[in-house]
Amino acid sequence: QVQLVESGGGLVQAGGSLRLSCAASGRTFSSYHMGWFRQAPGKEREFVAGITYTAVTTYASDVKGRFTISRDNAKNTAYLQMNSLKPEDTAVYYCAARNLVTLKYDSWGQGTQVTVSS
């Protein structure tokens, strides 16, 4: 497993922006597909965005055009730029890495809280 630590969450007003960072410890970071997920209280964790080691990206439909996932392999870091934030974006955001054998996301950060006020 790769060790992941998220940062950058906070409280913002609707329409504002935040940039989340995910620092990875493994020297093989560049080989991992990375993803961002979020979980609101009382709800299931949901996929937000993903990026391959070659920087091919995918997005959930409700964040496409507002969020941008990126990575800097030299810094072992993934990012989630969140613009035009809405109250429904409020959740704990988690960074994850996909297992190279099972192809499932099984390495998770501790999460960072994002709260968007109306």
DRENLUMTI-274923 format. One record per residue (C-alpha): residue number from 1; residue in three letters; x, y, z. Coordinates in Angstrom, 1 decimal. Layout:
REM DRENLUMTI-274923
+-----+---------+--------+--------+--------+
! num ! residuo !     px !     py !     pz !
+-----+---------+--------+--------+--------+
! NUM !     ALA !      X !      Y !      Z !
...
+-----+---------+--------+--------+--------+
REM end
This chain:
REM DRENLUMTI-274923
+-----+---------+--------+--------+--------+
! num ! residuo !     px !     py !     pz !
+-----+---------+--------+--------+--------+
!   1 !     GLN !    0.0 !    0.0 !    0.0 !
!   2 !     VAL !    0.9 !    3.6 !   -0.5 !
!   3 !     GLN !    0.6 !    6.0 !    2.4 !
!   4 !     LEU !   -1.6 !    9.1 !    1.6 !
!   5 !     VAL !   -2.2 !   12.3 !    3.5 !
!   6 !     GLU !   -4.8 !   14.9 !    2.3 !
!   7 !     SER !   -4.7 !   18.6 !    3.1 !
!   8 !     GLY !   -6.3 !   21.8 !    1.9 !
!   9 !     GLY !   -9.9 !   21.5 !    3.1 !
!  10 !     GLY !  -11.8 !   24.2 !    4.9 !
!  11 !     LEU !  -14.9 !   26.4 !    5.0 !
!  12 !     VAL !  -15.8 !   28.5 !    2.0 !
!  13 !     GLN !  -18.8 !   30.3 !    0.7 !
!  14 !     ALA !  -20.8 !   29.1 !   -2.3 !
!  15 !     GLY !  -19.0 !   30.0 !   -5.5 !
!  16 !     GLY !  -15.6 !   29.9 !   -3.9 !
!  17 !     SER !  -12.6 !   27.7 !   -4.6 !
!  18 !     LEU !  -10.4 !   25.2 !   -2.7 !
!  19 !     ARG !   -7.3 !   23.2 !   -3.8 !
!  20 !     LEU !   -6.9 !   19.8 !   -2.1 !
!  21 !     SER !   -3.5 !   18.1 !   -2.0 !
!  22 !     CYS !   -2.7 !   14.4 !   -1.5 !
!  23 !     ALA !    0.9 !   13.6 !   -0.6 !
!  24 !     ALA !    2.0 !   10.0 !   -1.2 !
!  25 !     SER !    4.9 !    8.3 !    0.4 !
!  26 !     GLY !    5.7 !    5.5 !   -2.1 !
!  27 !     ARG !    8.5 !    5.7 !   -4.5 !
!  28 !     THR !    6.3 !    4.0 !   -7.0 !
!  29 !     PHE !    3.7 !    6.8 !   -6.9 !
!  30 !     SER !    3.9 !    7.4 !  -10.7 !
!  31 !     SER !    2.6 !    3.8 !  -11.3 !
!  32 !     TYR !   -0.6 !    4.3 !   -9.4 !
!  33 !     HIS !   -4.0 !    5.4 !  -10.6 !
!  34 !     MET !   -5.2 !    8.1 !   -8.2 !
!  35 !     GLY !   -8.7 !    9.1 !   -7.2 !
!  36 !     TRP !  -10.6 !   11.6 !   -5.1 !
!  37 !     PHE !  -13.8 !   10.4 !   -3.3 !
!  38 !     ARG !  -16.1 !   12.2 !   -0.9 !
!  39 !     GLN !  -18.6 !   11.2 !    1.8 !
!  40 !     ALA !  -21.3 !   13.4 !    3.3 !
!  41 !     PRO !  -22.7 !   12.5 !    6.7 !
!  42 !     GLY !  -25.2 !    9.6 !    6.5 !
!  43 !     LYS !  -24.3 !    8.9 !    2.8 !
!  44 !     GLU !  -22.1 !    6.5 !    1.0 !
!  45 !     ARG !  -18.7 !    7.4 !   -0.3 !
!  46 !     GLU !  -18.8 !    8.5 !   -3.9 !
!  47 !     PHE !  -16.3 !    8.8 !   -6.7 !
!  48 !     VAL !  -15.4 !   12.4 !   -7.6 !
!  49 !     ALA !  -12.4 !   12.2 !  -10.0 !
!  50 !     GLY !   -9.7 !    9.9 !  -11.1 !
!  51 !     ILE !   -6.4 !   10.2 !  -12.9 !
!  52 !     THR !   -4.0 !    7.6 !  -14.4 !
!  53 !     TYR !   -0.3 !    7.7 !  -14.1 !
!  54 !     THR !   -0.2 !    9.1 !  -17.6 !
!  55 !     ALA !   -2.7 !   11.9 !  -16.5 !
!  56 !     VAL !   -5.8 !   10.6 !  -18.3 !
!  57 !     THR !   -8.7 !   12.0 !  -16.2 !
!  58 !     THR !  -12.3 !   11.1 !  -15.4 !
!  59 !     TYR !  -15.0 !   13.0 !  -13.5 !
!  60 !     ALA !  -18.3 !   12.5 !  -11.9 !
!  61 !     SER !  -21.0 !   14.2 !  -13.9 !
!  62 !     ASP !  -21.9 !   16.7 !  -11.1 !
!  63 !     VAL !  -18.4 !   18.0 !  -10.8 !
!  64 !     LYS !  -17.3 !   18.0 !  -14.4 !
!  65 !     GLY !  -16.4 !   21.5 !  -15.5 !
!  66 !     ARG !  -15.9 !   22.7 !  -11.9 !
!  67 !     PHE !  -13.3 !   20.4 !  -10.5 !
!  68 !     THR !   -9.9 !   19.5 !  -12.0 !
!  69 !     ILE !   -7.7 !   16.5 !  -10.9 !
!  70 !     SER !   -4.0 !   16.6 !  -11.6 !
!  71 !     ARG !   -0.8 !   15.0 !  -10.4 !
!  72 !     ASP !    2.9 !   15.9 !  -10.1 !
!  73 !     ASN !    4.7 !   12.6 !  -10.2 !
!  74 !     ALA !    8.0 !   14.3 !   -9.3 !
!  75 !     LYS !    6.5 !   15.5 !   -6.1 !
!  76 !     ASN !    4.5 !   12.4 !   -5.4 !
!  77 !     THR !    1.4 !   14.5 !   -5.1 !
!  78 !     ALA !   -2.1 !   14.5 !   -6.5 !
!  79 !     TYR !   -4.4 !   17.6 !   -6.5 !
!  80 !     LEU !   -8.1 !   18.4 !   -6.7 !
!  81 !     GLN !   -8.8 !   22.0 !   -7.7 !
!  82 !     MET !  -12.4 !   22.8 !   -6.8 !
!  83 !     ASN !  -14.1 !   25.9 !   -8.3 !
!  84 !     SER !  -17.6 !   27.2 !   -8.2 !
!  85 !     LEU !  -18.3 !   25.3 !   -5.0 !
!  86 !     LYS !  -21.9 !   24.5 !   -4.1 !
!  87 !     PRO !  -23.3 !   23.6 !   -0.6 !
!  88 !     GLU !  -24.0 !   20.1 !   -2.0 !
!  89 !     ASP !  -20.2 !   19.7 !   -2.3 !
!  90 !     THR !  -19.9 !   19.6 !    1.5 !
!  91 !     ALA !  -18.3 !   16.4 !    2.5 !
!  92 !     VAL !  -15.1 !   14.7 !    3.8 !
!  93 !     TYR !  -12.8 !   14.3 !    0.8 !
!  94 !     TYR !  -10.5 !   11.3 !    0.5 !
!  95 !     CYS !   -7.6 !   10.6 !   -1.7 !
!  96 !     ALA !   -7.1 !    7.0 !   -2.8 !
!  97 !     ALA !   -4.7 !    4.9 !   -4.8 !
!  98 !     ARG !   -5.8 !    1.8 !   -6.9 !
!  99 !     ASN !   -4.2 !   -1.5 !   -6.1 !
! 100 !     LEU !   -2.0 !   -2.7 !   -8.9 !
! 101 !     VAL !   -3.1 !   -6.3 !   -8.5 !
! 102 !     THR !   -6.8 !   -6.1 !   -7.6 !
! 103 !     LEU !   -7.4 !   -2.9 !   -9.6 !
! 104 !     LYS !   -9.5 !   -1.6 !   -6.6 !
! 105 !     TYR !   -8.9 !    1.5 !   -4.6 !
! 106 !     ASP !   -7.5 !    0.1 !   -1.3 !
! 107 !     SER !   -5.1 !    2.8 !   -0.1 !
! 108 !     TRP !   -6.9 !    5.8 !    1.5 !
! 109 !     GLY !   -5.9 !    9.0 !    3.2 !
! 110 !     GLN !   -7.4 !   10.2 !    6.5 !
! 111 !     GLY !   -9.8 !   12.7 !    4.7 !
! 112 !     THR !  -10.1 !   16.4 !    4.8 !
! 113 !     GLN !  -13.3 !   18.3 !    5.5 !
! 114 !     VAL !  -14.8 !   20.6 !    2.9 !
! 115 !     THR !  -17.7 !   22.8 !    4.0 !
! 116 !     VAL !  -19.5 !   25.1 !    1.6 !
! 117 !     SER !  -21.9 !   27.7 !    3.1 !
! 118 !     SER !  -24.8 !   29.1 !    1.1 !
+-----+---------+--------+--------+--------+
REM end
